C-alpha cells in the first residue's frame, strides 16, 4: 500500500473516531440535561407553577398587578374584578413575603409585562428582614420565574439578610423545612430531588387553581380591630420602607401608576402605626392609598378567616371596593367586550364552577353562609328549628347576606333571597297558622304528603314549587342555592344537641 495513502486513511479514521466521541459526548450531555430538566419539573413542588400558570400562558397585557403578602393572596380576587369591571389583573401576593421579596417579585414580573397600575399592600413595611424565615414561601414566589439577570440579582440580594440570620441564631425565627441556599433557588432540583416518595398524580397533571394567583381561604372567625390614634406612626428607614420606596420609584420611572393598600385585619398597634405612616409615603410620592383599617368595608365578625386573613366574603367586599377605585381613578379598560380577552370569559366560567364546588363541598353552617355572601346567587332557606336564631354568629352571617334579622322571629319559617341580596322575603308562621298566606312574593302555601310520601311537603308560590322538604327528618335548616336559575346545591343541616354553655344548636351537614 502506498505509504501516503495509508497515513491519510489512518488520519481519517482517527478524525472519525474523535467525531464519534464528540457526538457521543454531546448526545450524553443532551440526554443528561433532558433527564435532569424532566426530573426537575417532575420533582419540584407545583405550587409556584400552579399559582402563576395563567400569567405565563397569557400573551395579552395586564391592566393591574397586585403585590404583597398572604393578605393580598386571600384579599383580592382578579376574577371578581373581571366580572364586575372587565379589569384584567393578576395576584402576585406571596405567603409571608417581606417587602424586599415583594420588590424582587415585581421586578421579575415586569420583565414579562407592563401593567397600567401596580397595587402594593404595605404589610411588613416596618420589618428589617428581607425574606421569610419559612423558605418554602420564598420558593413559592420565585420558583416560577425563568433564570434571568433579575432572578439572579433577587437571589443574591435576598439571601444577604443579616437580620434574619441573627434571628435564626437567636431562636427568634420559625424553623424552615427548606434549606436556605442560593443553589436551591437557582436550580430547585437540588432542593426537591428527595421528593420521590411524595410524587402523586398532581405532579404529572398539575391541577389548575382558576383564581389568577389568588387563594380562597375558607373559614370564619370573629375578631375585632381596636384602632389607635392616626398620629401614631413608625419611624422611617426600615428595610421594608427602603424597598417600598424602590418599588414606587421604579414603577414611576416606567410610567406605571402605583396604588398602596393596607388590607383589613385585626392589626396590632405597631402594624397600625405602619398603616398610618404609609399616608406620608403616599403623599410624598403622590400615589393613591387605601387604608382599609380606616374604613368599614369589612365586617370583622363575618369576613375574617382567622383574624389575620380575609375569607371569600371579606375578599369580595375588598375586591369590589378596589375595583371601583381603580375604575374611577385610573385609565383601566373594560375588556369584557374586547375580543382579544374572550378567553377570560371562559376562564370565568371555570372559576364559577370552582366557586360552586366550594359551596358543594362545605359542611359547616358558618362557612356555608359565609360563602353565600357577596355572590350573585338566589338563596332559599327552610328554617325548622328556631334554636338556630340563638346563635349570634349565624345571625351575623345572615345579616352579611342581606337579611334584616330584626324581621326574624320564632315564627320565621322561610327566607327567600333574590337579586344578589337586594330582595329579601321572610315568610312567618306558615306551618302553624293557615297553610296559605299572601306574601310579597305572591300567594304562598304549604302542601303535605306529596306523591304519597309521608312527611313530604313543598312550599309553593303562586302554584310554583319553591322548596321541597320532609317534616320527619331531623333538619334544622335547609338551604337551596341557585345561580342563573340553575340549582347548584341543596344541603340540610341536621339538628343535634344544644351546647350546654351557649345554648346554641349544633348542626351537621347532610346532602
C-alpha positions as CSV (number, residue, x, y, z in Angstrom):
1,X,0.0,0.0,0.0
2,X,1.1,3.5,-0.8
3,X,2.5,4.9,2.5
4,X,1.0,8.3,1.9
5,X,-2.5,6.7,1.3
6,X,-2.0,4.6,4.4
7,X,-1.2,7.7,6.5
8,X,-4.2,9.5,5.1
9,X,-6.6,6.7,5.8
10,X,-5.2,6.4,9.3
11,X,-5.8,10.1,10.0
12,X,-9.3,9.9,8.5
13,X,-10.1,7.0,10.8
14,X,-8.6,8.9,13.8
15,X,-10.7,12.0,12.9
16,X,-13.9,9.9,12.6
17,X,-13.2,8.3,15.9
18,X,-12.8,11.8,17.5
19,X,-16.0,13.0,15.8
20,X,-17.9,9.9,17.1
21,X,-16.5,10.6,20.6
22,X,-17.6,14.2,20.4
23,X,-21.1,13.2,19.1
24,X,-21.4,10.6,21.8
25,X,-20.4,13.1,24.4
26,X,-22.9,15.7,23.0
27,X,-25.7,13.1,23.0
28,X,-24.8,12.1,26.5
29,X,-24.8,15.7,27.7
30,X,-28.1,16.4,25.9
31,X,-29.7,13.3,27.4
32,X,-28.4,14.2,30.8
33,X,-29.7,17.8,30.6
34,X,-33.0,16.5,29.2
35,X,-33.4,13.9,32.1
36,X,-32.4,16.5,34.7
37,X,-34.8,19.0,33.2
38,X,-37.6,16.4,33.3
39,X,-36.8,15.3,36.8
40,X,-36.6,19.0,37.9
41,X,-40.0,19.6,36.5
42,X,-41.4,16.4,38.0
43,X,-39.8,16.6,41.5
44,X,-40.4,20.3,42.2
45,X,-43.4,21.3,44.2
46,X,-46.0,22.6,41.8
47,X,-47.4,25.3,44.0
48,X,-45.5,28.1,42.3
49,X,-46.2,27.0,38.7
50,X,-49.9,26.4,39.6
51,X,-50.2,29.9,41.1
52,X,-48.7,31.6,38.0
53,X,-49.8,29.2,35.2
54,X,-52.4,31.7,33.8
55,X,-49.9,34.5,34.0
56,X,-47.3,32.8,31.8
57,X,-49.7,31.4,29.2
58,X,-51.3,34.8,28.6
59,X,-49.8,36.7,25.7
60,X,-52.0,39.8,26.1
61,X,-51.1,42.5,28.6
62,X,-52.5,43.0,32.1
63,X,-54.2,46.2,33.4
64,X,-53.2,45.6,37.1
65,X,-50.8,43.5,39.1
66,X,-51.2,43.0,42.8
67,X,-48.3,42.5,45.2
68,X,-47.9,41.8,48.9
69,X,-48.2,39.0,51.5
70,X,-50.8,36.4,52.0
71,X,-53.1,39.2,53.0
72,X,-53.1,40.1,49.3
73,X,-53.4,36.4,48.1
74,X,-56.5,36.0,50.2
75,X,-57.8,39.5,49.9
76,X,-58.2,40.4,46.2
77,X,-59.9,38.2,43.6
78,X,-58.9,39.0,40.0
79,X,-61.8,37.0,38.6
80,X,-64.3,39.2,40.5
81,X,-62.6,42.3,39.1
82,X,-63.1,40.8,35.7
83,X,-66.8,40.1,36.3
84,X,-67.5,43.5,37.9
85,X,-65.4,45.8,35.7
86,X,-63.7,43.8,32.9
87,X,-60.3,44.5,34.5
88,X,-57.5,42.1,33.6
89,X,-55.3,41.5,36.6
90,X,-53.1,39.0,38.4
91,X,-52.4,38.5,42.1
92,X,-48.7,38.1,42.9
93,X,-49.1,38.1,46.7
94,X,-46.9,35.6,48.5
95,X,-47.2,34.0,51.9
96,X,-45.1,35.8,54.5
97,X,-43.4,37.9,51.9
98,X,-41.3,40.7,53.2
99,X,-41.3,43.9,51.2
100,X,-37.8,43.2,49.8
101,X,-39.1,39.9,48.4
102,X,-42.2,41.6,47.0
103,X,-39.8,44.1,45.3
104,X,-38.0,41.3,43.5
105,X,-41.2,39.5,42.6
106,X,-42.3,42.7,41.0
107,X,-39.0,43.2,39.1
108,X,-39.2,39.7,37.7
109,X,-42.9,40.1,36.8
110,X,-42.2,43.4,35.0
111,X,-39.7,41.5,32.8
112,X,-42.8,40.0,31.1
113,X,-45.5,42.6,31.2
114,X,-46.1,46.3,31.8
115,X,-49.4,46.9,33.6
116,X,-51.1,50.3,33.8
117,X,-51.3,50.0,37.6
118,X,-49.4,48.2,40.3
119,X,-51.1,47.7,43.7
120,X,-48.8,47.1,46.6
121,X,-50.0,46.1,50.1
122,X,-47.8,47.6,52.8
123,X,-48.0,44.9,55.5
124,X,-44.4,44.3,56.8
125,X,-43.0,47.7,55.9
126,X,-41.9,48.1,59.4
127,X,-39.8,44.9,59.3
128,X,-36.0,44.7,58.8
129,X,-35.9,41.2,57.2
130,X,-35.6,40.7,53.5
131,X,-37.4,37.4,53.2
132,X,-39.5,34.9,55.1
133,X,-37.9,32.6,57.6
134,X,-40.1,29.8,56.0
135,X,-38.0,29.3,52.9
136,X,-40.7,27.3,51.0
137,X,-42.6,30.6,50.8
138,X,-39.7,32.2,49.0
139,X,-39.8,29.2,46.6
140,X,-43.5,29.9,46.0
141,X,-42.7,33.4,45.0
142,X,-39.6,32.9,42.9
143,X,-39.6,29.3,41.5
144,X,-41.9,30.2,38.7
145,X,-39.6,32.8,37.2
146,X,-37.1,31.7,34.5
147,X,-33.4,32.2,35.1
148,X,-32.6,35.8,34.3
149,X,-30.4,38.7,35.5
150,X,-33.2,39.9,37.7
151,X,-33.8,36.5,39.2
152,X,-30.0,36.1,40.0
153,X,-30.0,39.6,41.5
154,X,-33.0,38.7,43.6
155,X,-31.4,35.5,45.0
156,X,-28.1,37.2,45.8
157,X,-29.9,40.1,47.5
158,X,-32.5,38.2,49.5
159,X,-30.0,35.7,50.9
160,X,-27.8,38.6,52.1
161,X,-30.1,39.0,55.1
162,X,-28.1,39.5,58.3
163,X,-31.2,40.4,60.3
164,X,-32.8,37.0,59.5
165,X,-29.5,35.2,60.1
166,X,-29.3,36.8,63.5
167,X,-32.9,35.9,64.3
168,X,-32.2,32.3,63.4
169,X,-29.1,32.2,65.6
170,X,-31.1,33.8,68.5
171,X,-34.0,31.3,68.0
172,X,-36.4,34.1,67.1
173,X,-37.2,32.6,63.6
174,X,-39.5,29.8,62.7
175,X,-38.0,26.5,61.7
176,X,-37.9,26.1,57.9
177,X,-38.1,22.7,56.2
178,X,-36.3,24.0,53.2
179,X,-32.6,24.8,53.2
180,X,-31.8,28.5,52.7
181,X,-29.3,28.2,49.8
182,X,-28.7,30.2,46.6
183,X,-28.4,27.0,44.5
184,X,-31.8,25.9,45.8
185,X,-33.4,29.0,44.2
186,X,-31.3,28.9,41.1
187,X,-31.9,25.2,40.5
188,X,-34.7,23.8,42.6
189,X,-33.9,20.2,41.8
190,X,-31.1,20.4,44.3
191,X,-33.9,21.0,46.9
192,X,-36.7,18.8,45.6
193,X,-34.7,15.7,44.4
194,X,-35.7,13.8,47.5
195,X,-39.4,14.2,46.9
196,X,-39.6,10.9,45.0
197,X,-41.8,9.4,47.8
198,X,-44.2,12.3,47.6
199,X,-44.9,12.1,43.9
200,X,-48.6,11.8,43.1
201,X,-50.9,12.4,40.1
202,X,-50.7,16.2,40.7
203,X,-47.0,16.1,39.8
204,X,-47.8,14.6,36.3
205,X,-51.0,16.6,35.7
206,X,-50.9,19.7,38.0
207,X,-54.4,21.0,38.9
208,X,-55.5,24.4,37.8
209,X,-56.5,27.0,40.5
210,X,-58.8,29.2,38.4
211,X,-58.1,32.2,40.7
212,X,-55.4,34.1,38.8
213,X,-52.9,33.9,41.6
214,X,-55.5,34.5,44.5
215,X,-56.4,31.9,47.0
216,X,-59.8,31.4,48.7
217,X,-59.3,30.7,52.4
218,X,-62.5,29.2,53.7
219,X,-63.3,29.7,57.3
220,X,-65.0,32.1,59.7
221,X,-63.5,33.6,62.9
222,X,-64.9,36.6,64.6
223,X,-62.4,39.2,65.7
224,X,-62.1,42.9,66.2
225,X,-59.9,45.9,65.4
226,X,-59.1,48.3,68.2
227,X,-57.9,51.3,66.2
228,X,-55.2,53.5,67.7
229,X,-54.7,57.2,67.0
230,X,-53.8,58.0,63.4
231,X,-51.0,60.3,64.6
232,X,-49.0,57.3,65.9
233,X,-46.5,56.2,63.3
234,X,-43.4,54.1,62.9
235,X,-40.1,55.8,62.2
236,X,-38.8,55.8,58.6
237,X,-35.7,53.9,57.5
238,X,-36.7,50.2,57.9
239,X,-35.6,47.7,55.3
240,X,-39.3,47.4,54.3
241,X,-39.5,51.2,53.9
242,X,-36.4,51.3,51.7
243,X,-37.7,48.6,49.4
244,X,-41.2,50.0,49.2
245,X,-39.7,53.3,48.0
246,X,-37.7,51.4,45.4
247,X,-40.9,49.8,44.1
248,X,-42.7,53.1,43.8
249,X,-39.8,54.8,42.2
250,X,-39.2,52.0,39.7
251,X,-42.9,52.0,38.7
252,X,-42.9,55.7,38.3
253,X,-39.8,55.6,36.1
254,X,-41.5,53.0,33.9
255,X,-44.7,55.1,33.7
256,X,-46.8,52.7,35.8
257,X,-49.3,54.1,38.3
258,X,-49.0,52.9,41.9
259,X,-51.7,52.3,44.5
260,X,-50.8,51.4,48.0
261,X,-53.1,49.5,50.3
262,X,-53.2,48.2,53.9
263,X,-55.7,45.4,53.8
264,X,-58.1,44.8,56.7
265,X,-57.3,42.5,59.7
266,X,-57.1,42.7,63.5
267,X,-53.8,44.7,63.3
268,X,-51.6,45.1,66.3
269,X,-50.6,48.6,67.4
270,X,-47.2,48.5,65.5
271,X,-49.0,47.4,62.4
272,X,-51.5,50.2,62.7
273,X,-48.6,52.6,63.2
274,X,-47.2,51.3,59.9
275,X,-50.6,51.9,58.2
276,X,-50.6,55.4,59.5
277,X,-47.0,56.0,58.2
278,X,-48.0,54.9,54.7
279,X,-50.1,58.1,54.4
280,X,-46.9,60.0,54.5
281,X,-45.3,57.8,51.8
282,X,-48.4,58.2,49.5
283,X,-48.3,61.9,49.9
284,X,-44.6,62.2,49.3
285,X,-44.8,60.2,46.0
286,X,-48.3,61.4,45.1
287,X,-49.7,57.9,44.8
288,X,-53.1,56.5,45.8
289,X,-53.5,54.9,49.2
290,X,-56.4,52.8,50.6
291,X,-56.1,52.1,54.3
292,X,-58.8,49.6,54.9
293,X,-58.2,49.9,58.7
294,X,-59.9,53.3,58.4
295,X,-62.9,52.0,56.5
296,X,-66.0,49.9,57.4
297,X,-65.8,47.9,54.2
298,X,-65.5,44.6,56.0
299,X,-67.3,43.1,59.0
300,X,-64.7,41.7,61.4
301,X,-67.4,39.4,62.8
302,X,-68.0,37.6,59.5
303,X,-65.3,38.4,57.0
304,X,-62.1,37.0,58.6
305,X,-60.7,33.6,58.1
306,X,-58.5,33.6,61.2
307,X,-58.3,37.2,62.4
308,X,-55.3,37.8,60.0
309,X,-56.6,36.9,56.6
310,X,-59.9,37.6,54.8
311,X,-62.3,34.8,53.8
312,X,-64.1,35.0,50.5
313,X,-66.9,37.2,51.9
314,X,-64.3,39.8,53.0
315,X,-62.3,39.4,49.9
316,X,-65.3,40.1,47.6
317,X,-66.0,43.3,49.5
318,X,-62.4,44.5,49.3
319,X,-62.1,43.5,45.7
320,X,-65.3,45.4,44.8
321,X,-64.0,48.5,46.6
322,X,-60.6,48.3,44.9
323,X,-62.2,47.7,41.5
324,X,-64.4,50.8,41.7
325,X,-61.4,52.8,43.0
326,X,-59.3,51.7,40.0
327,X,-62.1,52.2,37.5
328,X,-62.9,55.7,38.8
329,X,-59.3,57.0,39.3
330,X,-57.1,55.3,36.7
331,X,-57.2,54.6,33.0
332,X,-58.1,50.9,33.2
333,X,-60.2,49.5,30.4
334,X,-63.3,47.3,30.4
335,X,-62.1,44.3,28.4
336,X,-65.3,42.3,28.8
337,X,-66.3,43.1,25.3
338,X,-62.8,43.1,23.9
339,X,-62.4,40.1,21.6
340,X,-58.7,39.7,22.5
341,X,-59.7,38.8,26.0
342,X,-62.6,36.5,25.2
343,X,-60.7,33.6,26.8
344,X,-61.2,35.4,30.2
345,X,-65.0,34.7,29.8
346,X,-64.1,31.0,29.5
347,X,-61.8,31.3,32.5
348,X,-64.6,33.0,34.4
349,X,-66.9,30.1,33.7
350,X,-64.3,27.7,35.1
351,X,-63.8,29.9,38.1
352,X,-67.6,30.0,38.7
353,X,-67.6,26.2,38.7
354,X,-64.7,26.3,41.2
355,X,-66.7,28.6,43.5
356,X,-69.8,26.3,43.1
357,X,-67.7,23.3,44.1
358,X,-66.5,25.2,47.3
359,X,-70.2,25.6,48.2
360,X,-71.0,22.0,47.3
361,X,-68.2,20.7,49.5
362,X,-68.8,22.8,52.5
363,X,-70.1,21.1,55.6
364,X,-70.0,23.9,58.2
365,X,-73.1,26.1,58.5
366,X,-71.0,29.1,59.4
367,X,-68.6,28.6,56.4
368,X,-71.6,27.8,54.2
369,X,-73.4,31.1,55.0
370,X,-70.2,33.0,54.6
371,X,-69.6,31.6,51.1
372,X,-73.0,32.8,50.0
373,X,-72.3,36.4,50.8
374,X,-71.4,38.8,48.0
375,X,-72.0,36.3,45.2
376,X,-74.7,36.6,42.5
377,X,-77.0,33.9,43.9
378,X,-80.6,33.2,44.7
379,X,-80.9,31.5,48.2
380,X,-83.9,29.7,49.7
381,X,-83.9,28.8,53.4
382,X,-86.3,26.5,55.2
383,X,-85.9,27.0,58.9
384,X,-87.4,24.3,61.0
385,X,-85.6,24.5,64.3
386,X,-85.8,28.1,65.5
387,X,-83.0,27.5,68.0
388,X,-80.5,28.5,65.3
389,X,-81.6,32.1,66.0
390,X,-79.9,31.8,69.3
391,X,-76.5,31.5,67.5
392,X,-75.2,35.1,67.3
393,X,-72.7,34.2,64.6
394,X,-75.4,32.7,62.4
395,X,-77.4,35.8,62.9
396,X,-74.4,37.9,61.9
397,X,-73.8,35.8,58.8
398,X,-77.5,36.1,57.8
399,X,-77.1,39.9,58.2
400,X,-74.0,39.6,56.0
401,X,-76.0,38.0,53.2
402,X,-78.5,40.9,53.4
403,X,-81.2,39.6,55.8
404,X,-82.6,42.1,58.3
405,X,-82.5,39.8,61.4
406,X,-84.9,42.2,63.2
407,X,-87.6,40.8,60.9
408,X,-86.9,37.2,62.1
409,X,-88.7,35.6,65.0
410,X,-89.5,32.2,66.5
411,X,-92.3,32.1,63.8
412,X,-90.0,32.6,60.8
413,X,-90.3,29.5,58.5
414,X,-88.7,30.6,55.2
415,X,-86.3,33.2,53.9
416,X,-86.1,33.8,50.2
417,X,-83.2,35.9,48.9
418,X,-83.2,37.2,45.4
419,X,-81.1,39.6,43.2
420,X,-77.7,39.5,44.9
421,X,-79.2,40.0,48.3
422,X,-81.2,43.1,47.2
423,X,-84.6,41.5,47.8
424,X,-85.2,39.5,50.9
425,X,-88.6,37.9,51.6
426,X,-89.5,36.4,55.0
427,X,-92.4,34.0,55.4
428,X,-93.7,33.7,59.0
429,X,-95.9,31.1,60.7
430,X,-97.0,29.3,57.6
431,X,-96.5,25.9,59.3
432,X,-98.7,26.5,62.4
433,X,-101.2,29.0,61.1
434,X,-103.1,28.8,57.9
435,X,-101.0,26.8,55.4
436,X,-101.8,29.6,52.8
437,X,-101.0,33.3,53.1
438,X,-100.3,36.3,50.9
439,X,-96.7,37.4,50.8
440,X,-94.7,40.0,48.8
441,X,-93.8,37.1,46.5
442,X,-97.4,36.2,45.9
443,X,-99.7,33.6,47.3
444,X,-97.7,31.1,49.4
445,X,-98.8,27.7,50.5
446,X,-97.5,24.5,52.1
447,X,-98.7,21.2,50.6
448,X,-98.1,18.0,52.5
449,X,-97.7,14.3,51.7
450,X,-96.6,15.0,48.1
451,X,-96.7,11.9,45.9
452,X,-98.0,9.9,48.8
453,X,-94.7,10.3,50.7
454,X,-95.3,10.7,54.4
455,X,-93.9,13.9,55.8
456,X,-93.0,15.2,52.3
457,X,-94.0,18.8,51.8
458,X,-93.5,21.6,49.4
459,X,-93.5,25.4,49.6
460,X,-95.4,26.9,46.6
461,X,-95.6,30.5,45.5
462,X,-98.5,31.0,43.0
463,X,-98.6,27.2,42.4
464,X,-94.9,27.1,41.6
465,X,-92.8,24.8,43.8
466,X,-90.1,26.8,45.6
467,X,-88.7,24.3,48.1
468,X,-89.2,20.6,48.9
469,X,-88.6,19.1,52.4
470,X,-89.6,16.4,54.8
471,X,-91.0,17.1,58.3
472,X,-89.9,13.7,59.6
473,X,-86.2,14.2,59.2
474,X,-84.0,16.0,61.7
475,X,-83.4,19.1,59.7
476,X,-82.8,22.4,61.5
477,X,-82.3,24.4,58.3
478,X,-82.3,23.5,54.6
479,X,-80.6,25.8,52.1
480,X,-81.1,25.6,48.3
481,X,-78.8,27.7,46.2
482,X,-79.3,28.8,42.6
483,X,-77.0,30.6,40.1
484,X,-78.6,31.9,36.9
485,X,-81.8,29.9,37.7
486,X,-79.9,26.7,38.0
487,X,-79.7,24.9,41.3
488,X,-76.1,24.4,42.3
489,X,-76.6,22.9,45.8
490,X,-79.2,21.7,48.3
491,X,-78.0,21.0,51.8
492,X,-79.7,20.1,55.1
493,X,-78.1,20.9,58.4
494,X,-79.4,18.4,60.8
495,X,-80.1,19.2,64.5
496,X,-78.2,17.7,67.3
497,X,-77.9,18.7,71.0
498,X,-77.8,22.2,72.3
499,X,-74.4,23.4,73.6
500,X,-74.8,23.4,77.4
501,X,-72.9,26.7,77.8
502,X,-74.0,28.8,74.9
503,X,-77.4,27.1,74.3
504,X,-76.6,27.3,70.6
505,X,-77.7,24.4,68.4
506,X,-75.0,22.2,66.8
507,X,-75.6,21.4,63.2
508,X,-74.3,18.6,60.8
509,X,-74.5,18.9,57.0
510,X,-76.5,16.2,55.2
511,X,-76.6,16.1,51.4
